[in-house]
Amino acid sequence: MSDPVENADWEFVLQFVSEPLDLEIPAPEKPVAGKVEPPSGAAVTQVPTPPGSFNASPVDSPPDENTLVSVSTTFFPGAQNHALPPDLVLLSSDSVFFYVHNHVLLAASDNNFNSLLPPSSKAKSSPMGHVVLVTESSTVLNVVLHAVYDISCSHYSPSLESLAAALHAMTTYGISLRTHVAPTTPIHTVLLSLAPIYPLELYALAAVYDLYDLAVPTSSYLLSFSLASLTDEMAERIGPKYLKRLFFLHFGRADALKRLLLPPPHPHPPTPTCDYSEQKKLTRAWALASAYLAWDARPDLSTGSMESALAPLGDQLSCESCRRALQERLKILVVQWSAVKRTI
């Protein structure tokens, strides 16, 4: 008569439990500026208005009283971003005014803000300081200035594209990414918040600028990524150093899983109802189940899926000691697998 353990429906016993996918939808970007009407006779330090006039600018007629202009909702004349009032105005490519501090930008830059600072004597000026035109859009410039001032821009919900453009702009303006995108900075937190949604894109961005402290936590979200689906373009963008680290992470966890699954449950002393010969049934069942897991060794295998595949082996055992040995082996396996490194 065949043994019930050997004839068990292993496809049922070894099936993986489907895990729900918690898909996060990124919030749309919020506007970084507001339309205001320049009031006549009002103090510029009280109302977030743009410069009233530009020196040496040809003006043939007075401005329309109903003209609306765009001013940053964070960097406006009355903002409390610094103890001193702003003495410089940055004008983005889409005509949004940002009131900032000359010395703050110079302190953050190692190339005088791409040689734009200090402004030349011929530069346009306003009651709040010289006006400097930049090539970045207001969305990108907003992120750059938040990073320089070390304040969070999360309430604007910047997209990954805007953040990537901001990092590029920061390198253009001589702003150190290692300093201003360090793990303790607000922009690092904003970037990392996108890791569950865009793990590969964010990992590639971190690789481009060698932001190791950003790449490490992001890599944990790539455990479920299929390396075979990596395009040549993305591989070239990531580069050899970080691509090797990602491959080693996947291969290393797969090899670790196979090693951890190999030892069977420890045998217990023989009893009248369960001798060493009987215990070999559990060893064979464990070998079959572990081989199933090892064959499809996934770097993102969860401990829940592991338990779902191996715990049902106990349902086919009549010996209580064998069941306890299986439970102990499973506990050790879960602890060991949880300790395997999940990041590059």
ROTI-262636 format. One line per field, with one value per residue: residue number from 1; residue in three letters; chain; x, y, z of N, C-alpha, C in turn. Coordinates in steps of 0.02 Angstrom, whole numbers, plus 50000, padded with zeros to 5 digits. Each point is the difference from the previous one (the first is absolute). Layout:
BEGIN
nr = c(NUM	...)
rest = c(ala	...)
kette = c(A	...)
nx = c(X	...)
ny = c(Y	...)
nz = c(Z	...)
cax = c(X	...)
cay = c(Y	...)
caz = c(Z	...)
cx = c(X	...)
cy = c(Y	...)
cz = c(Z	...)
// end
This chain:
BEGIN
nr = c(1	2	3	4	5	6	7	8	9	10	11	12	13	14	15	16	17	18	19	20	21	22	23	24	25	26	27	28	29	30	31	32	33	34	35	36	37	38	39	40	41	42	43	44	45	46	47	48	49	50	51	52	53	54	55	56	57	58	59	60	61	62	63	64	65	66	67	68	69	70	71	72	73	74	75	76	77	78	79	80	81	82	83	84	85	86	87	88	89	90	91	92	93	94	95	96	97	98	99	100	101	102	103	104	105	106	107	108	109	110	111	112	113	114	115	116	117	118	119	120	121	122	123	124	125	126	127	128	129	130	131	132	133	134	135	136	137	138	139	140	141	142	143	144	145	146	147	148	149	150	151	152	153	154	155	156	157	158	159	160	161	162	163	164	165	166	167	168	169	170	171	172	173	174	175	176	177	178	179	180	181	182	183	184	185	186	187	188	189	190	191	192	193	194	195	196	197	198	199	200	201	202	203	204	205	206	207	208	209	210	211	212	213	214	215	216	217	218	219	220	221	222	223	224	225	226	227	228	229	230	231	232	233	234	235	236	237	238	239	240	241	242	243	244	245	246	247	248	249	250	251	252	253	254	255	256	257	258	259	260	261	262	263	264	265	266	267	268	269	270	271	272	273	274	275	276	277	278	279	280	281	282	283	284	285	286	287	288	289	290	291	292	293	294	295	296	297	298	299	300	301	302	303	304	305	306	307	308	309	310	311	312	313	314	315	316	317	318	319	320	321	322	323	324	325	326	327	328	329	330	331	332	333	334	335	336	337	338	339	340	341	342	343	344)
rest = c(met	ser	asp	pro	val	glu	asn	ala	asp	trp	glu	phe	val	leu	gln	phe	val	ser	glu	pro	leu	asp	leu	glu	ile	pro	ala	pro	glu	lys	pro	val	ala	gly	lys	val	glu	pro	pro	ser	gly	ala	ala	val	thr	gln	val	pro	thr	pro	pro	gly	ser	phe	asn	ala	ser	pro	val	asp	ser	pro	pro	asp	glu	asn	thr	leu	val	ser	val	ser	thr	thr	phe	phe	pro	gly	ala	gln	asn	his	ala	leu	pro	pro	asp	leu	val	leu	leu	ser	ser	asp	ser	val	phe	phe	tyr	val	his	asn	his	val	leu	leu	ala	ala	ser	asp	asn	asn	phe	asn	ser	leu	leu	pro	pro	ser	ser	lys	ala	lys	ser	ser	pro	met	gly	his	val	val	leu	val	thr	glu	ser	ser	thr	val	leu	asn	val	val	leu	his	ala	val	tyr	asp	ile	ser	cys	ser	his	tyr	ser	pro	ser	leu	glu	ser	leu	ala	ala	ala	leu	his	ala	met	thr	thr	tyr	gly	ile	ser	leu	arg	thr	his	val	ala	pro	thr	thr	pro	ile	his	thr	val	leu	leu	ser	leu	ala	pro	ile	tyr	pro	leu	glu	leu	tyr	ala	leu	ala	ala	val	tyr	asp	leu	tyr	asp	leu	ala	val	pro	thr	ser	ser	tyr	leu	leu	ser	phe	ser	leu	ala	ser	leu	thr	asp	glu	met	ala	glu	arg	ile	gly	pro	lys	tyr	leu	lys	arg	leu	phe	phe	leu	his	phe	gly	arg	ala	asp	ala	leu	lys	arg	leu	leu	leu	pro	pro	pro	his	pro	his	pro	pro	thr	pro	thr	cys	asp	tyr	ser	glu	gln	lys	lys	leu	thr	arg	ala	trp	ala	leu	ala	ser	ala	tyr	leu	ala	trp	asp	ala	arg	pro	asp	leu	ser	thr	gly	ser	met	glu	ser	ala	leu	ala	pro	leu	gly	asp	gln	leu	ser	cys	glu	ser	cys	arg	arg	ala	leu	gln	glu	arg	leu	lys	ile	leu	val	val	gln	trp	ser	ala	val	lys	arg	thr	ile)
kette = c(A	A	A	A	A	A	A	A	A	A	A	A	A	A	A	A	A	A	A	A	A	A	A	A	A	A	A	A	A	A	A	A	A	A	A	A	A	A	A	A	A	A	A	A	A	A	A	A	A	A	A	A	A	A	A	A	A	A	A	A	A	A	A	A	A	A	A	A	A	A	A	A	A	A	A	A	A	A	A	A	A	A	A	A	A	A	A	A	A	A	A	A	A	A	A	A	A	A	A	A	A	A	A	A	A	A	A	A	A	A	A	A	A	A	A	A	A	A	A	A	A	A	A	A	A	A	A	A	A	A	A	A	A	A	A	A	A	A	A	A	A	A	A	A	A	A	A	A	A	A	A	A	A	A	A	A	A	A	A	A	A	A	A	A	A	A	A	A	A	A	A	A	A	A	A	A	A	A	A	A	A	A	A	A	A	A	A	A	A	A	A	A	A	A	A	A	A	A	A	A	A	A	A	A	A	A	A	A	A	A	A	A	A	A	A	A	A	A	A	A	A	A	A	A	A	A	A	A	A	A	A	A	A	A	A	A	A	A	A	A	A	A	A	A	A	A	A	A	A	A	A	A	A	A	A	A	A	A	A	A	A	A	A	A	A	A	A	A	A	A	A	A	A	A	A	A	A	A	A	A	A	A	A	A	A	A	A	A	A	A	A	A	A	A	A	A	A	A	A	A	A	A	A	A	A	A	A	A	A	A	A	A	A	A	A	A	A	A	A	A	A	A	A	A	A	A	A	A	A	A	A	A	A	A	A	A	A	A	A	A	A	A	A	A)
nx = c(50043	49986	50053	49956	50059	50022	49935	50025	49952	50062	49964	49956	50041	50029	49935	50016	50000	49949	50045	49957	49986	50040	49962	50055	49953	50050	50005	49952	50044	50017	49963	50055	49953	49987	49944	50036	49964	50050	49995	49969	50062	49994	50018	50056	50017	49941	50008	49988	50029	50002	50059	49995	50066	50026	50056	50006	49937	49992	49970	49958	49967	49960	50018	49969	49953	49972	50064	49999	50038	50047	49987	50059	49965	50063	50026	49962	49992	49940	50029	49991	50033	50012	50048	50037	49981	49964	50055	49965	49988	49976	50007	49953	50009	49957	50046	50031	49984	50064	49980	50065	50052	50034	50010	49935	49985	50037	49974	49945	50025	50032	49950	49985	49967	50047	50039	49941	50037	50013	49940	50005	50036	50004	49997	49942	49970	49985	49947	49992	50035	50057	49982	50002	50006	49963	50029	49998	49954	49943	49974	50047	49997	49936	50011	50035	49958	49952	50038	50011	49937	50008	49950	49948	50001	49990	49982	50051	50014	50065	49996	50010	49964	49959	49999	49994	49956	49974	50011	49977	49949	49995	50012	49955	49965	50036	49941	50036	49991	50063	50001	49970	50024	50029	50009	50030	50004	49960	50043	50044	49964	49996	50064	50016	49957	50038	50041	49946	49997	50059	50004	49987	49953	49979	50005	49974	49954	49994	49998	49960	49976	50007	49934	50053	49996	49988	50053	50030	49964	50015	50059	49977	49980	50061	49985	49942	50049	49976	50059	49965	49959	50061	49982	50026	49949	49959	50025	50000	49938	49985	50032	50063	50018	49948	50013	50065	49993	49960	50042	50050	49958	49979	50060	50021	49942	50003	50066	49989	49947	50037	50049	49957	49975	50064	50018	49985	49938	50022	50027	49947	50012	50017	49938	49959	49972	50061	50026	50064	49977	49957	50053	50022	49938	50013	50056	49967	49951	50044	50035	49941	49977	50058	49999	49936	50016	50050	49958	49953	50064	49952	50035	49938	50019	49937	50008	49949	50027	50056	49968	49968	50062	50029	49961	49967	50066	49989	49956	50055	50019	50008	50067	49984	50047	49979	49940	50021	50032	49945	49962	50044	50002	49934	49997	50047	49966	49944	50030	50027	49942	49971	50052	49980	50055	49960	50058	50020)
ny = c(49940	50048	50036	50024	50004	49943	49985	50043	50042	49990	49998	49967	49954	50001	50012	50054	50038	50017	50046	50037	50034	50036	50016	50038	50047	50024	50046	50034	50028	50036	50053	50028	50029	50062	50013	50056	50047	50028	50010	50055	50020	49934	49987	49991	50020	50028	50013	49935	50057	50001	50009	50060	50004	49995	50011	50052	49988	49993	50051	49991	49952	50029	49956	49950	50035	49968	50016	49935	49991	49957	49985	49976	49945	49985	50021	50032	50065	49982	49953	49957	50001	50063	50010	50002	50059	49978	49985	49949	50010	49937	50005	49955	49947	49979	50047	49962	50045	49991	50020	50006	49966	50051	50013	49983	50028	50053	49995	49987	50050	49958	50024	50032	49945	49960	50037	49987	49981	50057	50028	50010	50053	49966	49955	49977	50051	49988	50024	49937	50035	49977	50002	49935	49996	49947	49945	49988	49953	50028	49946	50003	50065	49987	49943	50031	50050	49955	49969	50058	50015	49937	50012	49970	49967	49957	50059	50006	49943	50017	49997	49937	50018	50034	49948	49960	50041	49999	49934	49997	50039	49961	49950	50027	50010	49945	49972	49985	49947	49986	50065	50020	49939	50019	49943	50050	50009	50053	50021	49975	50027	50056	49995	49984	50050	50011	49973	49997	50061	50031	49938	49976	50044	49993	49934	50006	50040	49959	49953	50039	50018	49934	50001	49973	50052	50021	49975	50001	50048	50032	49971	50011	50053	49981	49972	50029	50042	49986	49975	49948	50040	50002	50060	50000	50039	49964	49944	50033	50019	49940	49973	49982	50053	50039	49986	49998	50055	50021	49979	50025	50051	49995	49992	50047	50032	49988	50011	50055	50011	49982	50037	50047	49985	49993	50021	49936	49991	50021	49939	49970	49987	49939	49991	49967	50059	50025	49954	49988	49941	50008	50022	49950	49985	50028	49965	49947	50009	50011	49947	49969	50021	49989	49943	49997	50019	49957	49960	50030	49997	50033	50051	50008	49936	50005	50015	50039	50013	50010	50031	50034	49999	50015	50045	49996	49995	50041	50019	49979	50029	49938	50008	50009	49958	49966	50010	49987	49947	49988	50012	49965	49953	50005	50002	49953	49967	50015	49986	49945	49987	50017	49965	49969	50028	50054	50028	50043)
nz = c(50000	49957	50018	50046	50035	49976	50013	50043	49995	49975	49944	50038	50023	49940	49995	49964	50053	49963	49989	50034	49944	50040	49948	50003	50000	49961	50048	49968	49959	50053	49984	49976	49963	50019	49969	49996	50025	49968	50066	49985	50013	49989	50062	49966	50060	49984	49934	49986	49983	49934	49973	50028	49993	49941	50033	49961	50021	49935	50028	49951	50034	50045	50047	49971	50028	49949	49987	49988	50053	49986	50062	50017	50016	49989	49943	50043	49989	50020	49963	50048	49943	50020	50045	49945	49979	49950	49967	49976	49937	50001	49936	50009	49962	50047	50015	50044	50045	50016	50060	49989	50027	49980	50064	50003	49941	50016	50062	49964	49963	49960	49961	50059	50014	49974	50040	50029	50051	50031	49996	49935	49996	49942	50049	49980	50028	50063	50032	49977	49956	49977	49937	50012	49935	50011	49977	50065	49995	50016	49970	49953	49986	50007	49968	49954	50002	49998	49954	49970	50010	49978	49958	50024	49943	50050	50028	49958	50031	50001	49934	49982	49947	50041	50041	49948	49973	50061	50003	49937	50017	50053	49959	49959	50055	49995	50008	50053	49961	50012	49998	49944	49983	50056	50034	50029	49935	49997	49954	50043	50049	49964	49983	50061	50009	49946	50044	50039	49972	50005	50022	49939	49987	50062	49994	49939	50026	50051	49954	49963	50059	49998	50008	50030	50041	49940	49969	50059	50030	49944	50007	50061	49964	49984	50058	49986	49984	49940	50015	49979	50034	50027	49978	49940	49984	50038	49974	49942	50014	50024	49948	49987	50037	49988	49937	50011	50036	49951	49953	50035	50008	49937	49971	50040	49993	49935	50000	50036	49961	49950	50026	50013	49940	49989	50061	50008	50024	50059	49993	50024	50064	49981	49980	50040	49991	50013	49961	49992	49987	50050	50034	49962	50018	50060	50003	49973	50043	50047	49978	49993	50059	50030	49965	50016	50062	50005	49967	50036	50016	50031	49980	49976	50004	50018	50063	49984	49941	50034	50048	49952	49975	50058	50029	49940	49999	50051	49952	49968	50058	50021	49994	50063	50014	49947	50023	50061	49976	49964	50052	50037	49953	49997	50066	50003	49952	50031	50058	49975	49968	50057	50020	49944	49979	50006	50011	49952)
cax = c(49957	50043	49998	49960	50043	50031	49948	49964	49995	50053	49985	49960	50041	50055	49979	50015	49943	50003	50004	49968	50044	49980	50024	49995	49992	50032	49958	50020	50039	49962	50031	50050	49993	49932	49990	49984	49995	50044	49963	50036	50015	50007	50069	50016	50015	49938	49960	50045	49995	50064	50030	49957	50029	50068	50044	50025	49954	49959	49929	49971	49935	49992	49972	49928	49985	49970	50048	50014	50066	50009	50050	50006	49962	50047	50052	49972	50034	49986	50010	50047	50048	50065	49994	50008	49954	50032	50037	50011	49939	50012	49943	50002	49987	49928	49983	49980	50049	50022	50039	50048	50056	50062	50052	49980	50015	50072	50028	49984	50028	50072	50017	49963	49934	50014	50026	49947	50005	49951	49977	50039	49970	49953	49941	49939	49993	49934	50007	50021	50065	50008	49960	50041	49960	50027	49970	49956	49930	49985	49994	50068	50034	49970	50033	50070	50004	49981	50058	50051	49977	49990	49931	49967	49955	49954	49931	49989	49997	50037	50006	50068	50032	50020	50055	50060	50023	50028	50067	50043	50011	50044	50070	50016	50012	50054	49973	50021	49945	50017	49983	49931	49955	50021	49942	49965	49970	49930	49992	50013	49938	49952	50021	49990	49928	49980	50031	49952	49963	50048	50063	50055	50017	50034	50066	50042	50017	50052	50062	50029	50035	50037	49969	49997	49952	49933	49994	49995	49930	49959	50012	49957	49938	50015	50008	49951	50012	50031	50060	49996	49961	50039	50017	50069	50002	50000	50063	50053	49989	50019	50073	50025	50010	49937	49968	50031	49973	49931	50004	50026	49946	49953	50032	50020	49941	49978	50046	49990	49938	50013	50040	49959	49949	50030	49996	49931	49987	50043	49963	49992	50016	49949	49946	49968	49957	50035	50072	50037	49971	49940	50019	50024	49944	50001	50060	49985	49950	50035	50042	49957	49972	50054	50022	49950	50016	50065	49998	49976	50028	49988	50031	49949	49958	49982	49998	49932	49997	50042	49962	49942	50022	50032	49960	49952	50031	49982	49933	50005	50040	49963	50044	50002	50071	50018	49967	50037	50064	49985	49986	50062	50041	49969	50015	50070	50006	49971	50046	50060	49983	49988	50064	50038	50001	49948	50021	50066)
cay = c(50060	50060	50044	50059	50059	49997	50008	50063	50046	50049	50063	50039	50012	50045	50060	50064	50042	50063	50058	50058	50053	50065	50046	50069	50046	50063	50058	50048	50057	50059	50062	50029	50073	50026	50063	50056	50065	50048	50058	50063	50032	49952	49982	49936	49951	49975	49965	49963	50026	50001	50067	50051	50021	49978	50054	49996	49964	50049	50000	50057	50017	49971	49932	49992	49990	49935	49948	49950	49970	49938	50003	49938	49998	49989	50050	50066	50050	49996	49932	49994	49948	50020	50057	50062	50005	49980	50052	49975	49973	49954	49997	49936	50003	50012	50065	49999	50036	49969	50047	49960	50035	49993	49965	49931	49964	49998	49952	49932	49987	50005	50034	50063	49987	49997	50066	50050	50041	50054	50030	50056	50066	50013	49957	50034	50002	50015	50019	49942	49977	49987	49947	49954	49953	49932	49961	49947	50017	50015	49937	49975	50049	49995	49943	50019	50049	49965	49962	50046	50027	49943	49995	49947	50020	49944	50023	50014	49935	50002	49937	49974	50037	50065	49989	49983	50063	50042	49975	50022	50072	50010	49989	50057	50058	49986	49982	49931	49953	49959	50041	50023	49943	49950	49966	50040	50059	49991	49977	49928	49968	50005	49952	49931	49986	49976	49934	49946	50009	49999	49976	49994	50067	50034	49968	50025	50070	49998	49975	50052	50050	49963	50013	49933	49998	49997	49937	49943	49984	49990	49933	49950	49997	49968	49927	49966	50019	49948	50026	49985	50052	50062	50020	50023	50072	50008	49972	50049	50057	49982	49996	49934	49993	49987	49942	49941	49995	49976	49929	49963	49997	49948	49934	49985	49978	49936	49949	49994	49962	49929	49974	49997	49948	49934	49955	49979	50003	49957	49940	49993	49931	49952	49981	49938	50012	50039	49988	50039	49984	50041	50071	50014	50025	50073	50025	50000	50052	50064	50006	50015	50067	50049	50000	50041	50070	50017	50002	50067	50042	50071	50044	50034	49951	50022	49948	49973	49951	49944	49961	49970	49943	49947	49982	49946	49934	49972	49971	49930	49963	49975	50003	50067	50021	50022	50065	50051	50009	50040	50069	50031	50011	50055	50062	50017	50021	50067	50048	50004	50034	50071	50032	50007	50070	50016	50058	49994)
caz = c(50000	49996	50058	49985	49992	49934	49949	50011	49943	50014	49968	50048	50060	49987	49963	50031	50016	49964	50044	49969	49977	50023	49950	50021	49945	50019	49999	49948	50022	50018	49975	50045	49999	50000	49964	50044	49967	50033	50026	49996	50064	50055	50015	49970	50051	50030	49950	49955	49932	49964	49999	49972	49936	49988	49978	49931	49956	49963	50017	49966	50029	50066	49998	50009	50071	50009	49982	50051	49994	50039	50053	50037	50062	50056	49998	49986	50042	50071	50026	50057	49983	50026	50046	49962	49942	49937	49964	49932	49969	49945	49955	49965	49928	49990	50028	50071	50040	50062	50040	50037	50031	49962	50038	50010	49938	49991	50048	49979	49933	49993	49937	49999	49970	49928	49982	49998	50060	50012	49937	49975	50012	49946	50007	50020	50072	50027	50071	50040	49977	49929	49970	49960	49961	49997	49946	50026	50012	50070	50036	50014	50043	50066	50035	50012	50055	50062	50020	50024	50065	50045	50020	49962	49945	49992	49992	49929	49965	49937	49965	49994	49946	50026	50047	49960	49969	50053	50015	49945	50009	50058	49978	49958	50042	50046	50066	50015	50013	50059	50058	50000	49991	50050	50030	50050	49968	49979	49931	50000	50022	49945	49949	50024	50002	49935	49988	49989	49937	49945	50028	49951	49978	50055	50007	49945	50015	50053	49969	49957	50041	50051	50065	50029	50056	49970	49963	50046	50019	49940	49972	50031	49962	49936	50009	49957	49930	49959	49967	49928	49966	50000	49932	49989	50016	50072	50025	49986	50044	50068	50002	50021	50072	50035	49968	50032	50068	49996	49982	50058	50050	49980	50001	50069	50038	49974	50026	50073	50010	49986	50055	50061	49993	49993	50058	50019	50072	50040	50023	50072	50021	49978	50046	49976	49942	49948	50001	49949	49935	49994	49996	49933	49961	50008	49964	49929	49987	50005	49941	49943	50008	49995	49930	49966	50014	49974	49927	49982	50054	49986	50051	50040	50034	50068	50051	49999	49946	50021	50050	49966	49961	50041	50059	49989	50007	50065	49999	49978	50049	50058	50058	50030	50002	49933	49989	50037	49965	49941	50021	50021	49940	49963	50036	49988	49930	49993	50031	49958	49938	50016	50013	49938	49978	49952	49961	49971)
cx = c(50044	49988	49961	50043	50028	49950	49961	49999	50049	49987	49958	50043	50050	49979	50019	49936	50007	49999	49969	50051	49972	50030	49989	49998	50032	49951	50022	50039	49955	50036	50047	49994	49927	49997	49981	49997	50042	49960	50042	50010	50009	50073	50014	50016	49938	49959	50047	49992	50068	50030	49955	50026	50070	50040	50025	49955	49955	49927	49970	49933	49994	49968	49925	49985	49971	50047	50013	50069	50005	50058	50000	49961	50043	50052	49972	50028	49988	50010	50053	50049	50069	49989	50004	49950	50036	50033	50014	49934	50021	49935	50005	49982	49926	49975	49969	50057	50014	50045	50045	50056	50064	50052	49983	50018	50075	50032	49988	50034	50076	50021	49961	49933	50005	50018	49946	50003	50074	49979	50044	49963	49949	49937	49940	49993	49929	50009	50025	50068	50001	49956	50044	49955	50035	49962	49952	49928	49989	49996	50068	50037	49974	50032	50072	50006	49979	50059	50054	49982	49985	49930	49964	49954	49946	49928	49985	49994	50037	50005	50073	50038	50025	50059	50065	50027	50031	50070	50050	50016	50047	50073	50022	50019	50052	49978	50014	49940	50014	49982	49926	49949	50022	49939	49960	49964	49928	49992	50016	49937	49948	50017	49984	49926	49974	50028	49949	49964	50047	50068	50058	50023	50038	50069	50048	50021	50054	50066	50034	50041	50038	49974	49988	49947	49928	49989	49989	49928	49956	50007	49955	49933	50010	50008	49951	50010	50035	50060	49999	49963	50037	50022	50073	50007	50004	50065	50058	49993	50023	50076	50024	50003	49935	49961	50027	49972	49929	49999	50024	49948	49952	50031	50019	49942	49975	50045	49990	49937	50012	50041	49958	49949	50029	49993	49928	49989	50043	49961	49997	50018	49944	49949	49969	49959	50035	50075	50034	49972	49938	50018	50028	49944	49997	50060	49987	49949	50032	50043	49959	49975	50055	50027	49952	50014	50066	50000	49977	50023	49993	50032	49950	49954	49987	49999	49930	49992	50040	49962	49941	50019	50024	49958	49951	50031	49980	49932	50001	50038	49956	50040	50004	50072	50024	49969	50037	50068	49990	49988	50063	50045	49973	50013	50071	50009	49973	50046	50062	49986	49988	50065	50043	49994	49951	50019	50069	50053)
cy = c(50062	50045	50064	50062	50002	50013	50065	50043	50057	50067	50045	50019	50056	50063	50062	50038	50066	50058	50060	50052	50067	50052	50071	50045	50066	50058	50048	50058	50060	50062	50030	50076	50018	50065	50055	50064	50051	50060	50063	50029	49953	49983	49930	49948	49970	49958	49964	50022	49998	50069	50050	50024	49976	50060	49985	49959	50050	49993	50063	50021	49968	49931	50000	49983	49931	49943	49954	49970	49940	50007	49934	50003	49984	50055	50067	50050	49993	49932	49999	49943	50014	50060	50066	50003	49980	50060	49980	49971	49955	49996	49937	50009	50011	50060	49997	50031	49962	50050	49962	50044	49984	49959	49927	49958	49994	49950	49928	49981	50006	50030	50065	49994	50003	50069	50053	50048	50017	50033	50057	50066	50018	49960	50041	49996	50018	50022	49944	49973	49988	49941	49958	49950	49932	49961	49947	50025	50011	49936	49973	50047	49997	49944	50018	50046	49968	49959	50045	50027	49945	49998	49951	50030	49946	50023	50021	49936	50001	49931	49978	50038	50068	49993	49983	50063	50046	49977	50021	50075	50015	49989	50057	50061	49988	49984	49927	49956	49958	50038	50013	49946	49943	49969	50042	50060	49986	49974	49925	49962	50002	49950	49929	49982	49973	49931	49944	50004	49995	49974	49999	50070	50038	49970	50024	50072	50004	49977	50053	50049	49968	50017	49932	49995	50001	49933	49941	49986	49988	49929	49947	49993	49968	49925	49962	50016	49943	50029	49988	50054	50066	50017	50022	50073	50011	49974	50049	50060	49985	49996	49935	49991	49982	49943	49935	49990	49972	49925	49958	49995	49944	49931	49979	49975	49933	49944	49989	49959	49925	49969	49991	49944	49929	49956	49981	50009	49950	49939	49997	49928	49952	49986	49936	50010	50037	49991	50041	49988	50041	50073	50018	50026	50076	50029	50003	50054	50070	50012	50019	50072	50053	50004	50042	50074	50020	50005	50068	50049	50073	50043	50033	49952	50022	49941	49968	49947	49938	49956	49965	49938	49942	49978	49943	49930	49967	49968	49926	49957	49978	50005	50073	50026	50024	50068	50056	50013	50042	50073	50037	50016	50059	50067	50023	50025	50071	50053	50009	50038	50074	50037	50009	50072	50011	50060	49988	50014)
cz = c(50000	50059	49982	49989	49929	49945	50008	49938	50011	49965	50046	50060	49987	49964	50039	50013	49963	50049	49966	49981	50023	49952	50023	49938	50021	49995	49945	50028	50014	49975	50051	50004	50001	49962	50049	49958	50036	50025	49995	50070	50058	50009	49973	50052	50031	49952	49952	49928	49967	50002	49965	49932	49995	49976	49930	49954	49965	50017	49969	50029	50067	49996	50012	50073	50013	49982	50059	49987	50046	50048	50038	50065	50060	50004	49975	50049	50075	50031	50055	49987	50029	50045	49964	49943	49936	49965	49928	49974	49942	49959	49957	49926	49984	50040	50069	50040	50065	50037	50048	50027	49962	50037	50012	49938	49989	50047	49978	49935	50000	49933	49991	49963	49924	49973	49993	50059	50013	49934	49979	50012	49947	50006	50021	50077	50019	50072	50045	49978	49925	49978	49955	49966	49997	49947	50025	50008	50075	50042	50020	50047	50071	50041	50017	50061	50067	50026	50028	50069	50051	50029	49953	49946	49989	49988	49929	49959	49934	49969	49998	49945	50024	50048	49962	49967	50052	50019	49946	50006	50057	49981	49955	50041	50054	50070	50012	50016	50062	50064	50004	49985	50047	50033	50050	49970	49979	49929	49993	50020	49944	49945	50021	50003	49933	49984	49991	49932	49939	50023	49951	49977	50054	50012	49946	50013	50053	49971	49958	50040	50059	50070	50033	50055	49976	49964	50046	50020	49939	49974	50032	49964	49931	50007	49956	49927	49963	49963	49925	49961	49997	49928	49995	50019	50075	50030	49989	50046	50071	50007	50031	50076	50035	49968	50031	50070	50000	49983	50059	50054	49983	50005	50070	50042	49975	50025	50075	50014	49989	50057	50063	49997	50004	50062	50017	50074	50038	50025	50076	50020	49981	50055	49974	49938	49943	50007	49944	49930	49987	49989	49931	49955	50003	49962	49925	49982	50002	49937	49939	50003	49991	49928	49958	50009	49968	49924	49974	50053	49982	50055	50045	50037	50071	50048	50003	49946	50017	50049	49967	49961	50043	50059	49988	50003	50066	50001	49981	50050	50058	50064	50025	50003	49932	49984	50035	49966	49937	50018	50021	49939	49960	50033	49987	49929	49990	50028	49956	49936	50011	50011	49938	49974	49943	49955	49972	50052)
// end
